[in-house]
Amino acid sequence: MELAALFGPEHGVRGDAPYMAAVADERDRRTGLPVHSLYGASAASLAPPAERLAGLDALCFDVQDVGARYYTYQATMLLCMEAAARARVAFVVLDRPNPIGGLAVEGPPLRPGFESFCGLHDLAPRHGMTVGELARLFRAERRIDVELEVVPCEGWRRRDRYRDTGLPWILPSPNMPTPETALVYPGLCLLEGTNLSEGRGTTRPFELLGAPWLDADRLAADLSAARLPGARFRPATFTPGWDKHAGVRCGGVEIHVHDPEAFRPFRTGLACVAAARAQDPARFGWRTERYEFVDGVPAFDLLCGSAREREAISAGAGLRELARPLPAEERAFARRRAPHLLYDP
């Protein structure tokens, strides 16, 4: 079978474009093949049009995911599966390990009305699935009439994280420099829905967080007092080179995950947002501008999957209250995903 064209998701086929930056069509320098962008300036650009699939026998998905609902590569896969079904083109997934493991499931469901490119289908924020398993779930739950083949990973077990595989980590996007970044991402990506820096523009994205008005020592003390499992918090100051608060010194914390098995990133992310807001509600803010091609819905709601968490934090709720509904929701998703899993614990 001959490779005819490349399709690039957000960040492009080489994974080097900035987040939420439109990527143009081009010709690949290495292969000379046409590259069709699947992340342009509009929502219509996110799926391959029929004319791009004409004459193809199969569409192959060979992309490293990071295990979070909001990481957009699995949304690209879903849209490509639906496009392949319409074009009567086979769909092949070359499966990859979930770099943060396949046992733990964490976070709330995606409610109707809160869909976006960071959440097209109802998954837990930390879904604990490979892209091959997600493809099986998407085909079943969305009734996608596509010829699907998943080429499984060899030797991967659900309990394995990426460091266990012995494989080199190749950045899937500019702000995902290590597997440890991927581990905190299902929680600390929530900061994209606020005016807090999530560490973009530093060498530790998603492991550093803060803002110019925050007291780093107080924030670290408050988060330490919450006794979040698997994590320690160090007072930190940093100056982002770009993105939020670029060139301005921020106070905040660095998250150190000392027990990856116990660590719960989504709960940790909620706790960080709640503690930062509580320190200075007047200067804390929710992101309200357009986010992932959606207007009129706060970005934090799109990430969480509903307005529940934002409204509770705005009302002064702490982590215990925020986390109360999560165990039942996580068990429900674990039951839904079970028929589609391919790998043993």
Phi, psi and omega per residue, in radians:
M1 nan 2.395 -3.060
E2 -1.748 2.363 3.070
L3 -1.307 2.146 -3.009
A4 -1.849 -0.529 -3.077
A5 -2.839 2.808 3.065
L6 -2.012 2.536 3.075
F7 -2.115 2.166 -3.059
G8 -1.809 2.237 3.078
P9 -1.382 -2.931 2.975
E10 -0.920 2.482 -3.085
H11 1.408 -0.109 3.063
G12 1.418 2.998 -3.065
V13 -1.189 -0.359 3.121
R14 -1.735 -0.018 3.086
G15 1.226 0.461 -3.018
D16 -2.000 -0.076 -3.136
A17 -1.418 2.562 -3.138
P18 -1.098 2.795 3.137
Y19 -1.197 2.498 3.131
M20 0.993 0.457 3.059
A21 -1.846 2.225 3.131
A22 -1.048 2.403 -3.138
V23 -1.982 2.312 -3.092
A24 -1.525 2.749 2.941
D25 -1.095 2.645 3.132
E26 -2.771 -3.041 2.997
R27 -2.013 2.275 -3.057
D28 -1.174 2.253 -3.070
R29 -1.167 -0.579 -3.062
R30 -1.398 -0.780 -3.026
T31 -1.763 -0.338 -3.052
G32 1.378 0.043 -3.094
L33 -1.395 2.663 3.025
P34 -1.175 2.448 3.082
V35 -1.970 2.059 3.114
H36 -1.725 2.110 -3.114
S37 -1.318 2.383 3.021
L38 -1.955 0.458 3.040
Y39 -2.652 1.475 -3.139
G40 -1.813 -2.532 -3.043
A41 -1.619 -0.037 -3.098
S42 -2.482 2.853 3.115
A43 -1.090 -0.495 -3.139
A44 -1.131 -0.353 -3.095
S45 -1.406 -0.110 -2.966
L46 -1.419 -0.240 3.130
A47 -2.148 2.535 3.133
P48 -1.225 2.266 3.095
P49 -1.237 2.797 -3.060
A50 -0.984 -0.651 -3.086
E51 -1.170 -0.446 3.097
R52 -1.295 -0.374 -3.121
L53 -1.712 -0.161 -3.110
A54 -1.057 2.292 3.122
G55 1.506 -0.095 3.116
L56 -1.521 2.540 3.055
D57 -1.558 -0.566 -3.080
A58 -2.690 2.655 3.019
L59 -1.975 2.193 -3.034
C60 -1.940 2.216 3.112
F61 -1.783 1.966 -3.099
D62 -2.319 1.287 -2.993
V63 -2.378 2.427 3.106
Q64 -1.454 2.070 3.056
D65 -1.582 3.021 3.128
V66 -2.160 0.068 3.000
G67 1.593 0.302 -3.133
A68 -2.195 2.489 -3.130
R69 -1.013 -0.623 -3.029
Y70 -1.474 -0.157 3.077
Y71 -1.301 2.100 -2.748
T72 -1.372 -0.070 -3.100
Y73 -1.123 -0.649 3.122
Q74 -1.242 -0.479 3.031
A75 -1.187 -0.690 3.050
T76 -1.050 -0.738 3.116
M77 -1.049 -0.780 3.138
L78 -1.045 -0.821 -3.136
L79 -1.134 -0.607 3.103
C80 -1.229 -0.636 3.069
M81 -1.067 -0.774 -3.138
E82 -1.155 -0.674 3.106
A83 -1.173 -0.701 3.112
A84 -1.106 -0.667 3.110
A85 -1.094 -0.752 3.138
R86 -1.139 -0.620 -3.095
A87 -1.539 -0.016 -3.093
R88 0.994 0.786 3.098
V89 -1.945 2.366 3.117
A90 -1.163 2.696 -3.126
F91 -2.186 2.175 -3.105
V92 -2.076 2.263 3.074
V93 -1.928 2.088 2.983
L94 -1.537 1.770 -2.933
D95 -1.200 2.655 3.119
R96 -2.274 2.706 3.061
P97 -1.093 2.541 2.900
N98 -1.330 2.020 -2.975
P99 -1.175 -0.285 3.131
I100 -1.898 0.295 3.053
G101 1.606 2.861 -3.057
G102 -2.083 0.281 3.138
L103 -1.686 -0.895 -3.034
A104 -1.316 2.432 3.011
V105 -2.150 2.349 -3.099
E106 -2.620 2.424 2.983
G107 1.971 2.962 -3.041
P108 -1.466 2.915 3.096
P109 -1.311 2.897 3.021
L110 -1.614 2.034 -3.094
R111 -1.508 2.614 3.072
P112 -0.969 2.427 -3.114
G113 1.668 -0.129 -3.134
F114 -2.071 0.402 3.112
E115 -1.287 2.580 3.066
S116 -2.841 -3.100 3.116
F117 -1.204 -0.303 3.027
C118 -1.645 0.249 3.072
G119 -3.106 1.430 3.140
L120 -1.530 -0.469 -3.072
H121 -2.336 2.626 -3.064
D122 -1.227 1.733 3.040
L123 -2.209 2.713 2.939
A124 -1.168 2.527 3.104
P125 -0.914 -0.736 2.939
R126 -1.844 1.773 -2.962
H127 -1.597 -0.341 3.098
G128 1.139 0.547 -3.113
M129 -2.188 2.701 2.966
T130 -1.474 2.933 3.123
V131 -1.153 -0.550 3.078
G132 -1.124 -0.722 3.090
E133 -1.183 -0.680 3.073
L134 -1.082 -0.696 3.117
A135 -1.063 -0.707 3.111
R136 -1.130 -0.724 3.112
L137 -1.139 -0.795 3.141
F138 -1.038 -0.807 -3.108
R139 -1.049 -0.723 -3.101
A140 -1.282 -0.856 -3.001
E141 -1.355 -0.492 3.109
R142 -1.751 0.031 3.098
R143 0.934 0.911 3.139
I144 -1.492 2.070 -3.100
D145 -1.509 1.325 -3.102
V146 -2.272 2.534 3.024
E147 -1.325 1.886 -3.021
L148 -1.944 2.289 2.991
E149 -2.203 2.197 3.060
V150 -1.879 2.080 3.057
V151 -1.573 1.909 -2.954
P152 -1.296 2.779 2.982
C153 -1.207 2.575 3.057
E154 -1.717 2.171 3.003
G155 1.495 -0.036 -3.124
W156 -1.463 2.416 3.068
R157 -2.071 2.674 -3.054
R158 -1.038 -0.558 -3.095
R159 -1.342 -0.174 -3.096
D160 -1.355 2.328 2.899
R161 -1.727 3.045 -2.960
Y162 -1.081 -0.653 -3.131
R163 -1.078 -0.438 -3.139
D164 -1.289 -0.328 -3.028
T165 -1.400 -0.379 -3.045
G166 1.350 0.040 3.136
L167 -1.435 2.588 3.054
P168 -1.229 2.502 3.077
W169 -1.541 2.086 3.073
I170 -1.908 2.123 -3.038
L171 -0.905 2.088 3.054
P172 -1.376 -0.276 3.078
S173 -2.794 2.820 -3.002
P174 -1.050 -0.531 -3.094
N175 -1.817 0.501 3.060
M176 -2.227 1.119 -2.953
P177 -1.272 -0.395 -3.077
T178 -2.500 2.830 3.007
P179 -1.084 -0.476 3.103
E180 -1.171 -0.577 3.022
T181 -1.085 -0.740 3.131
A182 -1.058 -0.603 -3.103
L183 -1.157 -0.662 -3.137
V184 -1.475 -0.327 -3.009
Y185 -0.998 -0.690 -3.124
P186 -1.074 -0.230 3.065
G187 -1.936 -0.767 -3.029
L188 -1.395 -0.225 2.974
C189 -1.107 -0.382 3.115
L190 -1.003 -0.456 -3.133
L191 -1.144 -0.326 3.043
E192 -1.049 -0.422 3.128
G193 -1.518 0.223 -3.121
T194 -2.326 3.137 3.029
N195 -1.647 0.242 3.024
L196 -1.440 2.536 3.025
S197 -1.320 2.309 3.039
E198 -1.665 0.349 3.087
G199 1.520 0.059 3.026
R200 -1.105 2.489 -3.059
G201 1.537 0.117 3.036
T202 -2.188 3.079 3.113
T203 -1.473 -0.029 -3.141
R204 -2.262 1.051 3.133
P205 -1.054 2.430 3.120
F206 1.245 -0.187 3.005
E207 -1.735 -0.326 2.985
L208 -1.891 2.477 3.031
L209 -2.582 2.641 3.129
G210 2.981 -2.984 3.123
A211 -2.835 2.781 -3.070
P212 -1.082 -0.448 -3.058
W213 -1.650 -0.032 -3.048
L214 -1.510 2.515 3.027
D215 -1.552 1.920 -3.040
A216 -1.080 -0.739 -3.112
D217 -1.140 -0.717 3.141
R218 -1.165 -0.753 -3.130
L219 -1.099 -0.761 3.117
A220 -1.093 -0.709 3.130
A221 -1.144 -0.745 -3.128
D222 -1.127 -0.735 -3.132
L223 -1.251 -0.620 3.078
S224 -1.121 -0.661 3.138
A225 -1.149 -0.401 3.131
A226 -1.285 -0.212 3.101
R227 0.918 0.875 3.106
L228 -1.216 2.266 -3.033
P229 -1.161 2.398 2.991
G230 1.392 0.016 -3.031
A231 -2.303 2.569 2.962
R232 -2.168 2.695 -3.034
F233 -2.191 2.141 3.134
R234 -1.859 2.275 3.037
P235 -1.005 2.375 -3.075
A236 -2.528 2.567 2.930
T237 -2.126 2.501 -3.104
F238 -2.711 2.752 3.125
T239 -2.161 1.845 -3.135
P240 -1.065 2.421 3.088
G241 -1.397 -0.321 3.136
W242 -2.803 3.111 -3.112
D243 1.180 -2.629 -3.043
K244 -1.015 2.375 3.068
H245 1.005 0.595 3.142
A246 -1.014 2.263 3.115
G247 1.366 0.058 -3.111
V248 -2.003 2.334 -3.120
R249 -1.226 2.263 -3.122
C250 -1.980 2.499 2.952
G251 -1.735 2.500 -3.131
G252 -3.122 -2.516 -3.123
V253 -2.418 2.743 2.885
E254 -1.902 2.305 3.141
I255 -1.579 2.229 3.067
H256 -1.992 2.002 3.113
V257 -1.555 1.897 -3.108
H258 -1.714 -0.257 3.115
D259 -2.432 1.552 -3.084
P260 -1.043 -0.540 -3.134
E261 -1.160 -0.676 -3.103
A262 -1.476 -0.419 -3.025
F263 -1.079 2.365 3.100
R264 -2.141 1.683 -2.989
P265 -1.116 -0.684 -3.086
F266 -1.149 -0.791 3.090
R267 -1.082 -0.665 3.115
T268 -1.122 -0.739 3.106
G269 -1.081 -0.761 3.076
L270 -1.039 -0.767 -3.122
A271 -1.104 -0.689 3.132
C272 -1.128 -0.774 3.130
V273 -1.131 -0.780 -3.122
A274 -1.108 -0.727 -3.121
A275 -1.204 -0.690 3.122
A276 -1.157 -0.726 3.108
R277 -1.124 -0.727 -3.106
A278 -1.098 -0.518 -3.126
Q279 -1.203 -0.619 -3.139
D280 -2.714 1.382 -3.098
P281 -1.027 -0.497 -3.081
A282 -1.221 -0.622 -3.108
R283 -1.672 -0.296 3.027
F284 -1.223 2.546 3.116
G285 -2.587 2.665 3.043
W286 -1.604 2.466 3.099
R287 -1.269 2.171 -3.077
T288 -2.034 -0.201 -3.137
E289 -1.299 2.973 -3.103
R290 -0.895 2.406 -3.102
Y291 -2.464 2.139 -3.141
E292 0.841 0.868 3.017
F293 1.237 0.256 3.132
V294 -2.058 2.268 3.053
D295 -1.884 2.632 2.971
G296 1.490 -0.006 3.080
V297 -2.192 2.193 3.134
P298 -0.963 2.433 -3.118
A299 -1.005 -0.623 -3.136
F300 -1.090 -0.632 3.112
D301 -1.190 -0.700 3.114
L302 -1.103 -0.660 3.135
L303 -1.233 -0.787 -3.114
C304 -1.314 -0.463 -3.127
G305 1.736 0.000 3.060
S306 -2.982 3.116 3.096
A307 -1.511 -0.068 -2.990
R308 -0.983 -0.885 -3.065
E309 -1.187 -0.738 3.130
R310 -1.092 -0.784 -3.131
E311 -1.137 -0.654 3.130
A312 -1.186 -0.752 3.108
I313 -1.117 -0.709 3.112
S314 -1.100 -0.488 3.110
A315 -1.511 0.032 3.082
G316 1.620 0.244 -3.121
A317 -1.150 2.543 3.037
G318 -1.695 -3.127 -3.039
L319 -1.081 -0.668 -3.106
R320 -1.011 -0.793 3.131
E321 -1.205 -0.704 -3.123
L322 -1.118 -0.615 -3.062
A323 -1.505 -0.208 -3.007
R324 -0.949 -0.781 -3.097
P325 -1.402 -0.150 -2.957
L326 -1.185 -0.751 -3.073
P327 -0.983 -0.757 3.138
A328 -1.152 -0.669 3.134
E329 -1.191 -0.657 3.117
E330 -1.182 -0.690 3.087
R331 -1.113 -0.669 3.138
A332 -1.122 -0.736 3.111
F333 -1.194 -0.670 3.111
A334 -1.026 -0.650 3.093
R335 -1.189 -0.697 3.141
R336 -1.134 -0.686 -3.058
R337 -1.356 -0.385 -2.982
A338 -0.900 -0.782 -3.087
P339 -1.161 -0.220 -3.004
H340 -1.861 0.013 -3.089
L341 -1.352 2.550 -3.058
L342 -2.002 -0.274 -2.944
Y343 -2.118 2.601 3.125
D344 -1.394 2.767 3.105
P345 -1.028 nan nan
